[in-house]
Amino acid sequence: MSEFLKSKLNDAIRLKQQLLLNETLLSTVNQISNAIVECYSNGGKVFFCGNGGSAADAQHLAAELSGRFYYDRPPLFAEALHVNTSYITAVANDYSYEEIYSRYVAGSGKKGDVLIGISTSGNSLNVVKALQKGNDLEMITVGLTGETGGKMKEHCRFLVNIPSKDTPRIQECHMLLGHSICEQVEQILFPRKK
């Protein structure tokens, strides 16, 4: 059992080392942080969407922005689009599961808002359709995905595609980078007084 755990830890470390050396990816993450800061500075909102573990990650990151990250500061509007179960089940029933996020974006998103779609494969159709709708509304579209970027890569202004096909390792990196974005946004918008 110990060797199994060591192999998983080594896999995670190796992937994170790849991220550390990927200047393009690091630059993209910084650009996303800056885009979110600009969005908030202009009175905008940040939306997240995903399925399964990616939905959990979406909700987690939304909470980091809307609550607090490292220190007390004013709240920021951030919403994971799946948290209203009555809405999700109604739209899935009346239209289709593929439409659950795009209809929410159509009703709530506006130019300059940020929409972050999370999908390890990049092929989750409800997330892809949300990004398409976000682009129609001139939102800032961001994709957190895996190695190929899947169908999402064609619909994201900023794409962070983790160089792996291993879903748990990809999700761990999404959270690492997502936390880093939240921390940067907090520091820039609400610098600590020395």
Accessible surface in RSA format (square Angstrom, percent):
REM  Atomic radii and reference values for relative SASA: ProtOr
REM  Chains: A
REM  Algorithm: Lee & Richards
REM  Probe-radius: 1.40
REM  Slices: 20
REM RES _ NUM      All-atoms   Total-Side   Main-Chain    Non-polar    All polar
REM                ABS   REL    ABS   REL    ABS   REL    ABS   REL    ABS   REL
RES MET A   1   194.71 100.8 147.59  97.7  47.12 112.2 136.98 116.5  57.73  76.5
RES SER A   2    70.08  59.2  58.74  78.4  11.34  26.1  47.87 101.9  22.21  31.1
RES GLU A   3   123.70  71.0 119.75  90.6   3.94   9.4  67.87 131.3  55.83  45.6
RES PHE A   4   123.44  61.8 115.11  71.3   8.34  21.7 121.25  73.5   2.20   6.3
RES LEU A   5   104.34  58.1 104.34  74.6   0.00   0.0 104.34  73.3   0.00   0.0
RES LYS A   6   108.69  53.0 107.14  65.7   1.55   3.7  63.51  57.2  45.17  48.1
RES SER A   7    50.89  43.0  45.17  60.3   5.72  13.2  42.78  91.1   8.12  11.4
RES LYS A   8    70.71  34.5  69.28  42.5   1.44   3.4  29.63  26.7  41.09  43.8
RES LEU A   9    97.83  54.5  97.32  69.6   0.51   1.3  97.73  68.6   0.10   0.3
RES ASN A  10    71.17  49.1  70.81  68.4   0.36   0.9   4.28  10.3  66.88  64.6
RES ASP A  11    44.24  31.0  39.95  39.8   4.30  10.2  10.93  25.7  33.31  33.2
RES ALA A  12    15.37  14.1  14.70  22.7   0.67   1.5  15.37  21.6   0.00   0.0
RES ILE A  13    91.88  52.3  90.47  67.4   1.42   3.4  91.69  66.0   0.19   0.5
RES ARG A  14   131.71  55.3 129.60  66.1   2.11   5.0  61.51  84.1  70.19  42.5
RES LEU A  15    10.27   5.7   9.14   6.5   1.13   2.8   9.88   6.9   0.39   1.0
RES LYS A  16    66.74  32.6  61.68  37.8   5.06  12.0  55.01  49.5  11.73  12.5
RES GLN A  17    96.60  54.0  95.77  70.0   0.82   2.0  29.57  62.9  67.03  50.8
RES GLN A  18    90.58  50.7  82.78  60.5   7.80  18.6  33.68  71.7  56.90  43.2
RES LEU A  19     5.62   3.1   5.62   4.0   0.00   0.0   5.62   3.9   0.00   0.0
RES LEU A  20   122.32  68.1 113.67  81.3   8.65  21.7 116.02  81.5   6.30  17.0
RES LEU A  21   143.92  80.2 121.43  86.9  22.49  56.5 123.62  86.8  20.30  54.6
RES ASN A  22    52.40  36.1  45.11  43.6   7.29  17.6  12.86  30.9  39.54  38.2
RES GLU A  23   127.04  72.9 120.84  91.4   6.20  14.8  61.01 118.0  66.03  53.9
RES THR A  24   106.93  76.1 100.12 101.5   6.81  16.2  68.38  91.9  38.54  58.3
RES LEU A  25     9.85   5.5   4.66   3.3   5.19  13.0   9.45   6.6   0.40   1.1
RES LEU A  26    54.60  30.4  53.23  38.1   1.36   3.4  53.23  37.4   1.36   3.7
RES SER A  27    52.77  44.6  47.10  62.9   5.67  13.1  29.34  62.5  23.43  32.8
RES THR A  28    17.85  12.7  17.85  18.1   0.00   0.0   3.15   4.2  14.71  22.2
RES VAL A  29     9.15   6.0   9.15   8.3   0.00   0.0   9.15   7.9   0.00   0.0
RES ASN A  30    69.21  47.7  68.54  66.2   0.67   1.6  17.89  43.0  51.32  49.6
RES GLN A  31    81.27  45.4  77.69  56.8   3.58   8.5  29.95  63.8  51.32  38.9
RES ILE A  32     0.16   0.1   0.16   0.1   0.00   0.0   0.16   0.1   0.00   0.0
RES SER A  33     1.08   0.9   1.08   1.4   0.00   0.0   1.08   2.3   0.00   0.0
RES ASN A  34    85.01  58.6  80.36  77.7   4.65  11.2  25.66  61.8  59.35  57.4
RES ALA A  35    15.88  14.6   8.72  13.5   7.16  16.3  13.72  19.3   2.16   5.7
RES ILE A  36     0.56   0.3   0.56   0.4   0.00   0.0   0.56   0.4   0.00   0.0
RES VAL A  37    20.19  13.3  20.19  18.3   0.00   0.0  20.19  17.5   0.00   0.0
RES GLU A  38   111.23  63.9 107.43  81.3   3.80   9.0  33.92  65.6  77.31  63.1
RES CYS A  39     5.10   3.9   0.18   0.2   4.92  11.6   5.03  12.7   0.08   0.1
RES TYR A  40    23.93  11.2   7.93   4.5  16.00  41.6   8.22   6.2  15.72  19.4
RES SER A  41    76.48  64.6  37.79  50.4  38.70  89.1  35.24  75.0  41.24  57.8
RES ASN A  42   113.91  78.6  80.18  77.5  33.73  81.2  32.44  78.1  81.47  78.7
RES GLY A  43    59.09  72.9   0.00   N/A  59.09  72.9  37.40 102.6  21.69  48.6
RES GLY A  44     9.14  11.3   0.00   N/A   9.14  11.3   3.30   9.1   5.84  13.1
RES LYS A  45    73.23  35.7  73.23  44.9   0.00   0.0  28.10  25.3  45.13  48.1
RES VAL A  46     0.00   0.0   0.00   0.0   0.00   0.0   0.00   0.0   0.00   0.0
RES PHE A  47     3.09   1.5   3.09   1.9   0.00   0.0   3.09   1.9   0.00   0.0
RES PHE A  48     4.66   2.3   4.66   2.9   0.00   0.0   4.66   2.8   0.00   0.0
RES CYS A  49     0.00   0.0   0.00   0.0   0.00   0.0   0.00   0.0   0.00   0.0
RES GLY A  50     0.13   0.2   0.00   N/A   0.13   0.2   0.00   0.0   0.13   0.3
RES ASN A  51    42.54  29.3  31.59  30.5  10.95  26.4  28.95  69.7  13.58  13.1
RES GLY A  52    61.10  75.4   0.00   N/A  61.10  75.4  45.88 125.9  15.22  34.1
RES GLY A  53    38.08  47.0   0.00   N/A  38.08  47.0  24.22  66.5  13.86  31.0
RES SER A  54     5.47   4.6   5.43   7.2   0.04   0.1   1.52   3.2   3.95   5.5
RES ALA A  55    12.26  11.3  12.26  18.9   0.00   0.0  12.26  17.3   0.00   0.0
RES ALA A  56    60.38  55.5  49.13  75.8  11.25  25.6  55.47  78.1   4.92  13.0
RES ASP A  57    18.81  13.2  18.81  18.7   0.00   0.0   0.07   0.2  18.74  18.7
RES ALA A  58     0.00   0.0   0.00   0.0   0.00   0.0   0.00   0.0   0.00   0.0
RES GLN A  59    88.87  49.7  87.92  64.3   0.95   2.3  21.47  45.7  67.40  51.1
RES HIS A  60    78.37  42.8  70.20  48.8   8.17  20.9  52.33  53.9  26.04  30.3
RES LEU A  61     3.26   1.8   3.26   2.3   0.00   0.0   3.26   2.3   0.00   0.0
RES ALA A  62     5.99   5.5   5.99   9.3   0.00   0.0   5.99   8.4   0.00   0.0
RES ALA A  63    57.73  53.1  48.87  75.4   8.87  20.2  52.86  74.4   4.88  12.9
RES GLU A  64    31.09  17.8  30.95  23.4   0.14   0.3   2.17   4.2  28.91  23.6
RES LEU A  65     1.16   0.6   1.16   0.8   0.00   0.0   1.16   0.8   0.00   0.0
RES SER A  66    42.71  36.1  33.91  45.3   8.80  20.3  18.51  39.4  24.20  33.9
RES GLY A  67    41.74  51.5   0.00   N/A  41.74  51.5  33.69  92.5   8.05  18.0
RES ARG A  68   111.20  46.7 103.80  52.9   7.40  17.6  43.26  59.1  67.94  41.2
RES PHE A  69    40.09  20.1  20.16  12.5  19.94  51.9  20.16  12.2  19.94  57.1
RES TYR A  70   129.74  60.6 118.03  67.2  11.71  30.5  72.87  54.8  56.86  70.1
RES TYR A  71    28.51  13.3  27.83  15.8   0.68   1.8  27.69  20.8   0.82   1.0
RES ASP A  72   117.23  82.1  95.93  95.5  21.30  50.4  37.07  87.3  80.15  79.9
RES ARG A  73    29.02  12.2   2.93   1.5  26.09  62.1  13.42  18.3  15.60   9.5
RES PRO A  74    77.11  56.2  70.92  64.6   6.19  22.5  76.86  63.5   0.25   1.6
RES PRO A  75   104.24  76.0  86.97  79.3  17.27  62.8  87.13  71.9  17.11 106.3
RES LEU A  76    17.36   9.7  12.84   9.2   4.52  11.4  16.10  11.3   1.26   3.4
RES PHE A  77    92.46  46.3  78.65  48.7  13.81  35.9  85.25  51.7   7.21  20.6
RES ALA A  78    11.76  10.8   0.00   0.0  11.76  26.8   0.00   0.0  11.76  31.2
RES GLU A  79    46.70  26.8  45.96  34.8   0.74   1.8   2.49   4.8  44.21  36.1
RES ALA A  80     0.94   0.9   0.58   0.9   0.36   0.8   0.58   0.8   0.36   0.9
RES LEU A  81     1.37   0.8   0.00   0.0   1.37   3.4   0.51   0.4   0.86   2.3
RES HIS A  82    37.82  20.7  32.65  22.7   5.17  13.2  29.20  30.1   8.62  10.0
RES VAL A  83    66.73  43.9  40.29  36.5  26.44  63.7  45.03  39.1  21.70  58.9
RES ASN A  84    76.16  52.5  68.42  66.1   7.74  18.6  21.21  51.0  54.95  53.1
RES THR A  85    97.71  69.5  95.08  96.4   2.62   6.3  65.81  88.4  31.90  48.2
RES SER A  86    84.76  71.6  74.65  99.6  10.11  23.3  41.65  88.7  43.11  60.4
RES TYR A  87    49.80  23.2  42.58  24.2   7.22  18.8  49.03  36.8   0.76   0.9
RES ILE A  88    23.14  13.2  23.14  17.2   0.00   0.0  23.14  16.7   0.00   0.0
RES THR A  89    85.50  60.8  79.84  80.9   5.65  13.5  68.39  91.9  17.10  25.9
RES ALA A  90    47.61  43.8  39.29  60.6   8.33  18.9  47.46  66.8   0.16   0.4
RES VAL A  91    10.78   7.1  10.15   9.2   0.63   1.5  10.78   9.4   0.00   0.0
RES ALA A  92    32.18  29.6  19.18  29.6  13.00  29.6  19.49  27.4  12.69  33.6
RES ASN A  93   126.40  87.2  94.81  91.6  31.59  76.1  24.13  58.1 102.27  98.8
RES ASP A  94    99.56  69.7  66.07  65.8  33.50  79.2  20.17  47.5  79.39  79.2
RES TYR A  95   124.45  58.1  92.24  52.5  32.20  83.8  63.41  47.7  61.03  75.2
RES SER A  96    38.23  32.3  34.42  45.9   3.80   8.8  35.60  75.8   2.63   3.7
RES TYR A  97   116.99  54.6 112.13  63.8   4.86  12.7  88.90  66.8  28.09  34.6
RES GLU A  98    70.42  40.4  70.16  53.1   0.25   0.6  15.87  30.7  54.55  44.5
RES GLU A  99    45.82  26.3  45.82  34.7   0.00   0.0  12.14  23.5  33.67  27.5
RES ILE A 100     1.46   0.8   1.46   1.1   0.00   0.0   1.46   1.1   0.00   0.0
RES TYR A 101     2.47   1.2   2.47   1.4   0.00   0.0   0.00   0.0   2.47   3.0
RES SER A 102     8.91   7.5   8.45  11.3   0.46   1.1   6.94  14.8   1.97   2.8
RES ARG A 103   106.58  44.7  96.92  49.4   9.67  23.0  14.46  19.8  92.12  55.8
RES TYR A 104    50.48  23.6  46.08  26.2   4.40  11.5  23.81  17.9  26.67  32.9
RES VAL A 105     1.88   1.2   0.31   0.3   1.57   3.8   1.88   1.6   0.00   0.0
RES ALA A 106    52.84  48.6  29.50  45.5  23.34  53.1  29.97  42.2  22.87  60.6
RES GLY A 107    70.47  86.9   0.00   N/A  70.47  86.9  35.26  96.7  35.22  78.9
RES SER A 108    44.65  37.7  27.87  37.2  16.78  38.7  13.69  29.2  30.96  43.4
RES GLY A 109    12.29  15.2   0.00   N/A  12.29  15.2   0.04   0.1  12.25  27.4
RES LYS A 110   100.33  48.9  96.98  59.5   3.35   8.0  93.31  84.0   7.03   7.5
RES LYS A 111   144.72  70.6 127.38  78.2  17.35  41.3  77.82  70.0  66.91  71.3
RES GLY A 112    30.24  37.3   0.00   N/A  30.24  37.3  27.58  75.7   2.66   6.0
RES ASP A 113     0.14   0.1   0.14   0.1   0.00   0.0   0.00   0.0   0.14   0.1
RES VAL A 114     0.13   0.1   0.13   0.1   0.00   0.0   0.13   0.1   0.00   0.0
RES LEU A 115     0.00   0.0   0.00   0.0   0.00   0.0   0.00   0.0   0.00   0.0
RES ILE A 116     5.86   3.3   5.86   4.4   0.00   0.0   5.86   4.2   0.00   0.0
RES GLY A 117     0.00   0.0   0.00   N/A   0.00   0.0   0.00   0.0   0.00   0.0
RES ILE A 118     0.38   0.2   0.05   0.0   0.32   0.8   0.05   0.0   0.32   0.9
RES SER A 119     4.48   3.8   1.56   2.1   2.92   6.7   3.16   6.7   1.31   1.8
RES THR A 120    26.02  18.5  19.06  19.3   6.95  16.6   1.77   2.4  24.25  36.7
RES SER A 121    58.96  49.8  44.53  59.4  14.43  33.2  46.02  98.0  12.93  18.1
RES GLY A 122     0.00   0.0   0.00   N/A   0.00   0.0   0.00   0.0   0.00   0.0
RES ASN A 123    68.56  47.3  56.39  54.5  12.17  29.3  17.63  42.4  50.93  49.2
RES SER A 124    30.80  26.0  20.29  27.1  10.51  24.2  12.57  26.8  18.23  25.5
RES LEU A 125    69.46  38.7  63.28  45.3   6.18  15.5  63.28  44.4   6.18  16.6
RES ASN A 126     4.67   3.2   2.81   2.7   1.86   4.5   1.42   3.4   3.25   3.1
RES VAL A 127     0.00   0.0   0.00   0.0   0.00   0.0   0.00   0.0   0.00   0.0
RES VAL A 128     5.41   3.6   5.41   4.9   0.00   0.0   5.41   4.7   0.00   0.0
RES LYS A 129    58.45  28.5  56.28  34.5   2.17   5.2  25.45  22.9  33.00  35.2
RES ALA A 130     0.00   0.0   0.00   0.0   0.00   0.0   0.00   0.0   0.00   0.0
RES LEU A 131     0.00   0.0   0.00   0.0   0.00   0.0   0.00   0.0   0.00   0.0
RES GLN A 132    71.39  39.9  68.97  50.4   2.42   5.8  21.48  45.7  49.91  37.9
RES LYS A 133    67.89  33.1  66.65  40.9   1.24   3.0  21.64  19.5  46.25  49.3
RES GLY A 134     0.00   0.0   0.00   N/A   0.00   0.0   0.00   0.0   0.00   0.0
RES ASN A 135    60.85  42.0  46.43  44.9  14.42  34.7  25.35  61.0  35.50  34.3
RES ASP A 136   104.29  73.1  71.63  71.3  32.67  77.2  25.27  59.5  79.02  78.8
RES LEU A 137    55.46  30.9  46.65  33.4   8.80  22.1  51.25  36.0   4.21  11.3
RES GLU A 138    97.74  56.1  90.58  68.5   7.15  17.0  30.62  59.2  67.11  54.8
RES MET A 139     0.91   0.5   0.00   0.0   0.91   2.2   0.00   0.0   0.91   1.2
RES ILE A 140    23.61  13.4  23.61  17.6   0.00   0.0  23.61  17.0   0.00   0.0
RES THR A 141     0.19   0.1   0.19   0.2   0.00   0.0   0.00   0.0   0.19   0.3
RES VAL A 142     0.86   0.6   0.86   0.8   0.00   0.0   0.86   0.7   0.00   0.0
RES GLY A 143     0.00   0.0   0.00   N/A   0.00   0.0   0.00   0.0   0.00   0.0
RES LEU A 144     3.81   2.1   3.81   2.7   0.00   0.0   3.81   2.7   0.00   0.0
RES THR A 145     0.00   0.0   0.00   0.0   0.00   0.0   0.00   0.0   0.00   0.0
RES GLY A 146     1.58   2.0   0.00   N/A   1.58   2.0   1.58   4.3   0.00   0.0
RES GLU A 147    72.88  41.8  61.17  46.3  11.71  27.9  20.48  39.6  52.40  42.8
RES THR A 148    81.66  58.1  67.53  68.5  14.12  33.7  62.79  84.3  18.87  28.5
RES GLY A 149     0.32   0.4   0.00   N/A   0.32   0.4   0.00   0.0   0.32   0.7
RES GLY A 150    14.11  17.4   0.00   N/A  14.11  17.4  12.38  34.0   1.73   3.9
RES LYS A 151   118.66  57.9 112.86  69.2   5.80  13.8  71.14  64.0  47.51  50.6
RES MET A 152     0.00   0.0   0.00   0.0   0.00   0.0   0.00   0.0   0.00   0.0
RES LYS A 153    99.47  48.5  82.90  50.9  16.57  39.5  39.65  35.7  59.82  63.7
RES GLU A 154   130.40  74.9  99.01  74.9  31.39  74.7  41.66  80.6  88.75  72.5
RES HIS A 155    44.31  24.2  42.15  29.3   2.16   5.5  24.65  25.4  19.66  22.9
RES CYS A 156    21.86  16.5   0.00   0.0  21.86  51.4   1.38   3.5  20.48  22.1
RES ARG A 157   140.02  58.8 106.75  54.4  33.26  79.2  44.70  61.1  95.32  57.8
RES PHE A 158    30.92  15.5  29.18  18.1   1.74   4.5  30.92  18.7   0.00   0.0
RES LEU A 159    46.00  25.6  29.13  20.8  16.87  42.4  29.13  20.5  16.87  45.4
RES VAL A 160     0.76   0.5   0.00   0.0   0.76   1.8   0.76   0.7   0.00   0.0
RES ASN A 161    52.93  36.5  47.18  45.6   5.75  13.9   0.00   0.0  52.93  51.2
RES ILE A 162     0.00   0.0   0.00   0.0   0.00   0.0   0.00   0.0   0.00   0.0
RES PRO A 163    43.41  31.6  31.36  28.6  12.05  43.8  32.92  27.2  10.49  65.2
RES SER A 164    17.81  15.1  10.87  14.5   6.95  16.0  10.02  21.3   7.79  10.9
RES LYS A 165   164.97  80.5 133.01  81.6  31.96  76.1  81.19  73.1  83.77  89.2
RES ASP A 166    54.54  38.2  45.93  45.7   8.61  20.4  27.24  64.1  27.30  27.2
RES THR A 167    61.93  44.0  59.37  60.2   2.57   6.1  33.57  45.1  28.36  42.9
RES PRO A 168    66.02  48.1  63.61  58.0   2.41   8.8  65.52  54.1   0.50   3.1
RES ARG A 169    30.80  12.9  30.53  15.6   0.27   0.6   4.82   6.6  25.99  15.7
RES ILE A 170     3.84   2.2   3.84   2.9   0.00   0.0   3.84   2.8   0.00   0.0
RES GLN A 171    42.30  23.7  41.85  30.6   0.45   1.1   9.75  20.8  32.55  24.7
RES GLU A 172    66.68  38.3  57.43  43.5   9.25  22.0  40.46  78.3  26.23  21.4
RES CYS A 173     0.46   0.3   0.46   0.5   0.00   0.0   0.00   0.0   0.46   0.5
RES HIS A 174     0.34   0.2   0.29   0.2   0.05   0.1   0.34   0.4   0.00   0.0
RES MET A 175    28.88  15.0  28.88  19.1   0.00   0.0  28.88  24.6   0.00   0.0
RES LEU A 176    77.88  43.4  73.51  52.6   4.37  11.0  77.10  54.1   0.79   2.1
RES LEU A 177    12.34   6.9  12.34   8.8   0.00   0.0  12.34   8.7   0.00   0.0
RES GLY A 178     3.15   3.9   0.00   N/A   3.15   3.9   2.47   6.8   0.68   1.5
RES HIS A 179    54.05  29.5  53.77  37.4   0.27   0.7  36.98  38.1  17.07  19.9
RES SER A 180    42.23  35.7  38.41  51.3   3.81   8.8  21.41  45.6  20.82  29.2
RES ILE A 181     9.27   5.3   9.27   6.9   0.00   0.0   9.27   6.7   0.00   0.0
RES CYS A 182     3.13   2.4   2.97   3.3   0.16   0.4   0.15   0.4   2.98   3.2
RES GLU A 183    54.46  31.3  54.46  41.2   0.00   0.0   7.18  13.9  47.28  38.6
RES GLN A 184    58.18  32.5  57.36  41.9   0.81   1.9  21.30  45.3  36.88  28.0
RES VAL A 185     0.00   0.0   0.00   0.0   0.00   0.0   0.00   0.0   0.00   0.0
RES GLU A 186     0.48   0.3   0.41   0.3   0.06   0.2   0.14   0.3   0.34   0.3
RES GLN A 187    91.26  51.0  85.25  62.3   6.01  14.3  22.76  48.4  68.51  52.0
RES ILE A 188    88.96  50.6  68.40  51.0  20.55  49.5  74.20  53.4  14.76  40.1
RES LEU A 189    43.21  24.1  21.72  15.5  21.49  54.0  23.68  16.6  19.53  52.5
RES PHE A 190    46.15  23.1  40.69  25.2   5.45  14.2  45.10  27.3   1.04   3.0
RES PRO A 191    95.73  69.8  79.54  72.5  16.19  58.9  82.13  67.8  13.60  84.5
RES ARG A 192   149.36  62.7 128.13  65.3  21.23  50.6  55.33  75.6  94.03  57.0
RES LYS A 193   201.98  98.5 167.17 102.6  34.81  82.9 121.12 109.0  80.87  86.1
RES LYS A 194   246.64 120.3 168.89 103.6  77.76 185.1 145.40 130.9 101.24 107.8
END  Absolute sums over single chains surface
CHAIN  1 A     9814.1       8155.1       1659.0       5531.6       4282.4
END  Absolute sums over all chains
TOTAL          9814.1       8155.1       1659.0       5531.6       4282.4
